């Protein structure tokens, strides 16, 4: 294995780890939607938090299962788009006391997914 192949393998492991974490978080959020609502300072509805949980279950599954190449790039693009959408949504919906935290967390996830996407080029 040359250094390029080793680097690709390392990136794949990081991407799968990111996907696994997303999958676990999605399951947790689906099962306990109040945890997300409380952290974001939102009163509800629970269905919105549960939808985020389902979305993260699907996104995480795609990141874990997608083969390298176009499928993995598409899964990472979708993850970035979801997290940017969260930044916008939380930025508009969260009260001032939790807005910065919620937007920063979503932005961090978008940045991680974006960095992983960049390494796929």
Backbone as CSV, one residue per row, in Angstrom:
resi,resn,N_x,N_y,N_z,CA_x,CA_y,CA_z,C_x,C_y,C_z
1,UNK,0.858,-1.176,0.000,0.000,0.000,0.000,0.897,1.230,0.000
2,UNK,0.680,2.120,-0.972,1.461,3.349,-0.998,0.809,4.387,-0.084
3,UNK,1.457,5.562,0.054,0.952,6.575,0.991,-0.406,7.111,0.564
4,UNK,-0.658,7.192,-0.745,-1.968,7.674,-1.232,-3.068,6.687,-0.837
5,UNK,-2.819,5.395,-0.986,-3.801,4.384,-0.607,-4.032,4.398,0.899
6,UNK,-2.963,4.582,1.660,-3.088,4.666,3.118,-3.908,5.860,3.539
7,UNK,-3.684,6.983,2.886,-4.443,8.195,3.169,-5.918,8.007,2.848
8,UNK,-6.214,7.355,1.724,-7.611,7.096,1.344,-8.277,6.165,2.351
9,UNK,-7.528,5.167,2.818,-8.085,4.242,3.809,-8.360,4.967,5.120
10,UNK,-7.440,5.844,5.540,-7.638,6.619,6.764,-8.868,7.515,6.644
11,UNK,-9.013,8.163,5.488,-10.166,9.031,5.255,-11.451,8.223,5.286
12,UNK,-11.433,7.045,4.731,-12.622,6.187,4.724,-13.011,5.811,6.150
13,UNK,-12.026,5.486,6.969,-12.305,5.143,8.370,-12.901,6.352,9.095
14,UNK,-12.344,7.536,8.870,-12.885,8.745,9.492,-14.317,9.009,9.031
15,UNK,-14.567,8.834,7.737,-15.906,9.059,7.202,-16.900,8.062,7.778
16,UNK,-16.507,6.815,7.882,-17.395,5.810,8.463,-17.631,6.090,9.948
17,UNK,-16.596,6.539,10.655,-16.765,6.908,12.060,-17.729,8.071,12.220
18,UNK,-17.588,9.064,11.356,-18.498,10.210,11.348,-19.925,9.741,11.068
19,UNK,-20.061,8.831,10.114,-21.372,8.280,9.791,-21.954,7.495,10.951
20,UNK,-21.133,6.704,11.616,-21.604,5.910,12.756,-22.062,6.822,13.890
21,UNK,-21.295,7.869,14.159,-21.689,8.815,15.196,-23.013,9.489,14.827
22,UNK,-23.150,9.870,13.561,-24.392,10.489,13.081,-25.558,9.518,13.238
23,UNK,-25.341,8.266,12.905,-26.363,7.227,13.029,-26.801,7.065,14.481
24,UNK,-25.850,6.998,15.389,-26.161,6.847,16.818,-26.909,8.070,17.339
25,UNK,-26.426,9.252,16.956,-27.106,10.477,17.390,-28.527,10.530,16.839
26,UNK,-28.707,10.115,15.605,-30.040,10.095,15.018,-30.983,9.184,15.781
27,UNK,-30.505,8.008,16.146,-31.324,7.089,16.937,-31.673,7.660,18.297
28,UNK,-30.697,8.291,18.928,-30.935,8.913,20.233,-31.961,10.035,20.119
29,UNK,-31.821,10.876,19.099,-32.735,11.997,18.917,-34.139,11.517,18.564
30,UNK,-34.229,10.464,17.787,-35.543,9.900,17.472,-36.207,9.366,18.735
31,UNK,-35.433,8.682,19.578,-35.981,8.098,20.805,-36.235,9.143,21.887
32,UNK,-35.414,10.185,21.921,-35.523,11.211,22.968,-35.510,12.602,22.348
33,UNK,-36.534,12.963,21.611,-36.550,14.254,20.919,-36.468,15.453,21.857
34,UNK,-36.925,15.284,23.093,-36.871,16.398,24.035,-35.432,16.813,24.339
35,UNK,-34.477,15.894,24.196,-33.079,16.250,24.447,-32.600,17.318,23.465
36,UNK,-32.965,17.184,22.213,-32.595,18.193,21.204,-33.348,19.496,21.448
37,UNK,-34.632,19.381,21.709,-35.437,20.584,21.926,-34.944,21.369,23.140
38,UNK,-34.623,20.671,24.205,-34.127,21.316,25.422,-32.790,22.002,25.169
39,UNK,-31.868,21.301,24.504,-30.548,21.877,24.226,-30.645,23.118,23.343
40,UNK,-31.600,23.097,22.410,-31.766,24.233,21.505,-32.647,25.324,22.108
41,UNK,-33.276,25.040,23.247,-34.147,26.016,23.866,-35.459,26.193,23.136
42,UNK,-35.893,25.138,22.471,-37.131,25.202,21.681,-38.257,24.474,22.409
43,UNK,-39.487,24.992,22.320,-40.602,24.344,22.999,-41.148,23.129,22.251
44,UNK,-40.827,22.984,21.000,-41.361,21.868,20.211,-41.576,22.324,18.796
45,UNK,-42.264,21.598,18.011,-42.905,20.323,18.322,-41.911,19.160,18.299
46,UNK,-42.245,18.142,19.041,-41.382,16.953,19.114,-41.186,16.321,17.745
47,UNK,-42.196,16.415,16.892,-42.108,15.793,15.562,-40.958,16.371,14.751
48,UNK,-40.637,17.637,14.953,-39.513,18.242,14.231,-38.200,17.600,14.686
49,UNK,-38.034,17.457,15.992,-36.821,16.817,16.511,-36.754,15.352,16.067
50,UNK,-37.890,14.669,16.054,-37.899,13.280,15.593,-37.545,13.192,14.111
51,UNK,-37.999,14.163,13.323,-37.643,14.180,11.898,-36.143,14.364,11.723
52,UNK,-35.532,15.188,12.556,-34.071,15.347,12.513,-33.405,14.027,12.869
53,UNK,-33.972,13.308,13.832,-33.431,11.997,14.189,-33.493,11.016,13.034
54,UNK,-34.624,10.966,12.352,-34.768,10.077,11.190,-33.785,10.480,10.101
55,UNK,-33.701,11.774,9.845,-32.767,12.263,8.824,-31.334,11.843,9.150
56,UNK,-30.949,11.963,10.419,-29.592,11.581,10.794,-29.374,10.077,10.755
57,UNK,-30.402,9.296,11.047,-30.290,7.839,10.873,-29.998,7.503,9.411
58,UNK,-30.740,8.131,8.517,-30.551,7.867,7.083,-29.201,8.396,6.594
59,UNK,-28.853,9.602,7.002,-27.588,10.195,6.579,-26.400,9.391,7.102
60,UNK,-26.477,9.012,8.367,-25.399,8.211,8.950,-25.261,6.862,8.269
61,UNK,-26.398,6.237,7.967,-26.364,4.948,7.263,-25.710,5.086,5.893
62,UNK,-26.035,6.177,5.201,-25.439,6.408,3.874,-23.935,6.603,3.983
63,UNK,-23.489,7.336,4.992,-22.051,7.571,5.151,-21.301,6.280,5.495
64,UNK,-21.922,5.431,6.265,-21.282,4.158,6.634,-21.262,3.194,5.457
65,UNK,-22.349,3.140,4.692,-22.500,2.104,3.671,-22.034,2.498,2.273
66,UNK,-21.948,3.784,1.987,-21.629,4.210,0.621,-20.220,3.778,0.224
67,UNK,-20.084,3.228,-0.973,-18.741,2.895,-1.445,-17.995,4.180,-1.831
68,UNK,-16.676,4.129,-1.804,-15.906,5.310,-2.215,-16.294,5.740,-3.632
69,UNK,-16.189,7.020,-3.872,-16.525,7.546,-5.193,-17.751,8.433,-5.130
70,UNK,-18.515,8.397,-6.208,-19.657,9.298,-6.357,-20.702,9.118,-5.258
71,UNK,-20.974,7.885,-4.862,-21.993,7.642,-3.831,-21.583,8.268,-2.499
72,UNK,-20.340,8.114,-2.120,-19.861,8.691,-0.868,-19.830,10.215,-0.951
73,UNK,-19.432,10.744,-2.086,-19.436,12.199,-2.266,-20.858,12.749,-2.158
74,UNK,-21.818,12.048,-2.734,-23.218,12.481,-2.644,-23.706,12.445,-1.197
75,UNK,-23.339,11.395,-0.454,-23.742,11.299,0.950,-23.140,12.433,1.769
76,UNK,-21.894,12.774,1.490,-21.252,13.880,2.206,-21.863,15.221,1.823
77,UNK,-22.177,15.402,0.544,-22.852,16.636,0.109,-24.194,16.779,0.814
78,UNK,-24.927,15.697,0.919,-26.221,15.730,1.597,-26.048,16.100,3.070
79,UNK,-25.010,15.553,3.687,-24.749,15.856,5.107,-24.431,17.334,5.287
80,UNK,-23.601,17.873,4.403,-23.278,19.311,4.474,-24.560,20.127,4.319
81,UNK,-25.372,19.787,3.337,-26.616,20.527,3.096,-27.540,20.457,4.313
82,UNK,-27.646,19.289,4.919,-28.489,19.148,6.116,-27.994,20.045,7.238
83,UNK,-26.691,20.058,7.451,-26.135,20.841,8.547,-26.215,22.341,8.286
84,UNK,-26.039,22.747,7.050,-26.231,24.164,6.719,-27.699,24.536,6.924
85,UNK,-28.591,23.649,6.544,-30.011,23.877,6.805,-30.301,24.000,8.294
86,UNK,-29.637,23.173,9.096,-29.792,23.276,10.555,-29.287,24.626,11.060
87,UNK,-28.168,25.067,10.515,-27.646,26.378,10.927,-28.691,27.466,10.682
88,UNK,-29.293,27.428,9.524,-30.305,28.432,9.174,-31.541,28.270,10.063
89,UNK,-32.028,27.056,10.158,-33.234,26.801,10.949,-33.063,27.152,12.414
90,UNK,-31.969,26.691,13.008,-31.734,27.010,14.419,-31.457,28.500,14.603
91,UNK,-30.780,29.097,13.631,-30.528,30.535,13.704,-31.813,31.345,13.708
92,UNK,-32.805,30.882,12.982,-34.086,31.579,12.926,-34.999,31.230,14.107
93,UNK,-34.927,30.000,14.590,-35.910,29.531,15.572,-35.458,29.593,17.028
94,UNK,-34.172,29.491,17.279,-33.710,29.405,18.664,-33.770,30.760,19.364
95,UNK,-34.031,30.723,20.661,-33.990,31.965,21.428,-32.545,32.448,21.555
96,UNK,-32.355,33.726,21.850,-30.997,34.282,21.913,-30.044,33.517,22.833
97,UNK,-30.539,32.963,23.926,-29.647,32.295,24.881,-29.041,31.002,24.342
98,UNK,-29.665,30.374,23.354,-29.134,29.115,22.814,-28.759,29.193,21.338
99,UNK,-29.050,30.317,20.705,-28.853,30.439,19.260,-27.403,30.191,18.846
100,UNK,-26.450,30.862,19.486,-25.047,30.729,19.102,-24.579,29.282,19.246
101,UNK,-24.945,28.645,20.352,-24.535,27.251,20.579,-25.095,26.333,19.493
102,UNK,-26.371,26.468,19.206,-27.016,25.588,18.221,-26.433,25.796,16.825
103,UNK,-26.229,27.048,16.444,-25.671,27.339,15.117,-24.219,26.869,15.038
104,UNK,-23.462,27.054,16.113,-22.056,26.635,16.121,-21.921,25.113,16.026
105,UNK,-22.792,24.389,16.710,-22.733,22.925,16.644,-23.064,22.443,15.236
106,UNK,-24.126,22.981,14.661,-24.488,22.598,13.286,-23.377,22.990,12.316
107,UNK,-22.772,24.146,12.527,-21.669,24.588,11.667,-20.444,23.699,11.784
108,UNK,-20.189,23.220,12.972,-19.059,22.301,13.174,-19.274,21.009,12.402
109,UNK,-20.493,20.473,12.468,-20.797,19.247,11.719,-20.713,19.485,10.215
110,UNK,-21.169,20.649,9.771,-21.053,20.978,8.342,-19.590,21.063,7.933
111,UNK,-18.770,21.653,8.787,-17.339,21.782,8.482,-16.649,20.417,8.434
112,UNK,-16.997,19.535,9.357,-16.404,18.189,9.346,-16.797,17.453,8.066
113,UNK,-18.081,17.482,7.744,-18.538,16.808,6.521,-17.889,17.443,5.295
114,UNK,-17.775,18.764,5.287,-17.127,19.450,4.167,-15.666,19.077,4.035
115,UNK,-14.958,18.964,5.151,-13.548,18.560,5.109,-13.400,17.130,4.598
116,UNK,-14.287,16.258,5.034,-14.255,14.881,4.536,-14.569,14.832,3.038
117,UNK,-15.503,15.656,2.620,-15.822,15.733,1.197,-14.616,16.219,0.399
118,UNK,-13.930,17.221,0.918,-12.751,17.766,0.237,-11.690,16.690,0.044
119,UNK,-11.538,15.808,1.033,-10.526,14.756,0.911,-10.901,13.696,-0.110
120,UNK,-12.154,13.679,-0.533,-12.610,12.696,-1.522,-12.257,13.071,-2.952
121,UNK,-11.768,14.286,-3.164,-11.473,14.773,-4.512,-10.313,14.022,-5.131
